[in-house]
Every structure is written in structure tokens, then in C-alpha cells.
Amino acid sequence: MKAEIKEIKKLMELKNEGKFEEYLSRPVVSGYKVEITDKKVEVSADYTGFVHKYKREIIEKDEFKEELKKLRRLGKYNETKLKGINKVGRYIEDNYYEYLKEVEDYNAGFERLRKEWEGYEVHEEFADDEFLHEYLLPLGWKLGKKLYRNTKLSKFESKYRDLKEYVRTLDSELSGESHYHTVTLTVG
């Protein structure tokens, strides 16, 4: 326990070391569940989720281009008007390296979060847990901010999901039956 407190003290200055030792001697919170892998960090208890974060996979530029090609082919086959498809292609070209940088930054933060949560336990009456509230939870919140809708990371993942959904829709549902569909792709 002393070694654990020394590690925590390295990360942050505890206001009341004795109170924190007492907190760590309490039983672990009811229903405490931890699932930490290379790809995800999920920590929860009965009625409370502490952190749910997932490592981001890089979407290769070629995958984007391939989805755009499929969409163009299917749009032509289904005689569907595709608005904004050229803008999406340019957006991908113009912003891809910024997207890569944001993915790498996010994944570095994810690794830090994963290492900090590994082996840590939340105890009863965790309102007293300074380390949890002043260090661990803010790490998760900062990581969550990197997924806000105005980030390149979020925009790229959203555009890729939309492209795949449009391809799926045109491929399975329309299959050459309609002449009056319009698909609008947005760039933001």
C-alpha cells in the first residue's frame, strides 16, 4: 500500500495522505468491473461508469478513396445524384495528415489512460478519492474532448461511416430500381 501511495504522490500532490490511506483501506465499491485491454478501457461499478474509452484505428487514405469509388460506381448504376462527392474527396486529401496527427495524439492519451487505470481500484465512498477525481477522471475527459465533432478525428470517422452507409444503402436497397434518389455528402 505504501508503494502505491508513493506512485500516486509522484503523479499528484495529495492534500491529506492519512485520509487517502484510510480511503484505500475501505472495501472496493460494489459491482466494480474493470476491463482493460490494448484496445479498450472500461471501468464501472453498480450505477456508475467511470471510464469507457477505445483506441482509435487509423483509416487509411486508400480505404476512403475506395469507398468513394464504390459510391460513384453505385451512384452511376442506380442513376443517383451524388452531391458533394468531389468536396469530400478534396477534404480527405487536404486534411488527412492532420487527421493522422490527431489519431496518434488520441492513442498516446489512450495509452496513458490505460496504464494509469491498470491496477487501480475505486473504493467505497469514492467522493474522498482525490486521485480519481483530480487525475484519473480528468484524463478520460481530456481524451473525450479529442472526439468532439469539431476535430478532424471525429469528422473523418463520421465521413467514413457515412460513406460506408451510403455504399451499403445504394448496393442493397436500391439495386438499379430508382432514378430519383439524391445522396448529399457534407464537408464540415
Residue pairs with C-beta under 8 A, 6 or more apart in sequence:
1 21
1 24
1 25
4 24
5 14
5 17
5 20
5 21
5 24
8 14
8 20
8 131
9 17
11 116
11 131
11 135
12 130
12 131
12 134
12 135
14 20
14 130
14 131
15 130
16 130
19 128
20 128
20 129
20 130
20 131
23 123
23 125
23 126
23 128
23 129
24 123
26 123
26 124
26 125
27 123
27 124
28 121
28 122
28 123
28 124
29 45
29 46
29 48
29 122
29 123
29 124
29 126
30 45
30 46
30 124
31 44
31 45
31 46
31 47
32 44
32 45
32 121
32 122
33 42
33 43
33 44
33 45
34 42
34 43
34 117
35 41
35 42
35 43
36 42
36 43
36 114
36 117
36 118
38 55
38 114
39 54
39 55
40 52
40 53
40 54
40 55
41 51
41 52
41 53
41 54
41 110
41 113
41 114
41 117
42 49
42 51
42 52
42 53
43 49
43 50
43 51
43 52
43 117
43 122
44 50
44 52
45 122
50 122
50 132
50 136
50 137
50 140
51 113
51 117
51 136
51 137
51 140
53 110
53 113
53 140
53 143
53 144
54 110
55 107
55 110
56 103
56 106
56 107
56 110
56 153
56 157
58 100
58 103
59 156
59 157
59 160
61 92
61 93
61 96
63 160
64 92
64 159
64 160
64 163
65 89
65 92
67 160
67 163
67 164
67 167
68 85
68 88
68 89
68 92
68 163
70 167
70 171
71 82
71 85
71 163
71 166
71 167
71 170
71 183
72 82
72 85
74 80
74 167
74 170
74 171
74 174
75 81
75 82
75 85
75 170
75 183
77 170
77 176
78 170
78 174
78 175
78 176
78 177
78 178
78 181
79 178
79 179
80 170
80 174
80 178
80 181
80 182
80 183
81 181
81 182
81 183
82 182
82 183
82 185
83 182
83 183
83 184
83 185
84 184
84 185
84 186
84 187
85 185
87 185
87 187
88 159
88 163
88 185
88 187
90 187
91 159
91 187
92 156
92 159
95 152
95 155
95 156
96 156
98 152
99 152
99 153
99 155
99 156
102 146
102 151
102 152
102 153
103 153
105 146
106 143
106 146
106 147
106 153
109 139
109 142
109 143
109 146
110 143
112 139
113 139
113 140
113 143
116 135
116 136
116 139
117 136
120 131
120 136
122 129
122 132
123 129
126 132
127 133
146 153
147 153
147 154
148 154
149 155
149 158
155 188
159 185
159 187
162 185
163 185
166 183
166 185
169 183
170 183
174 181
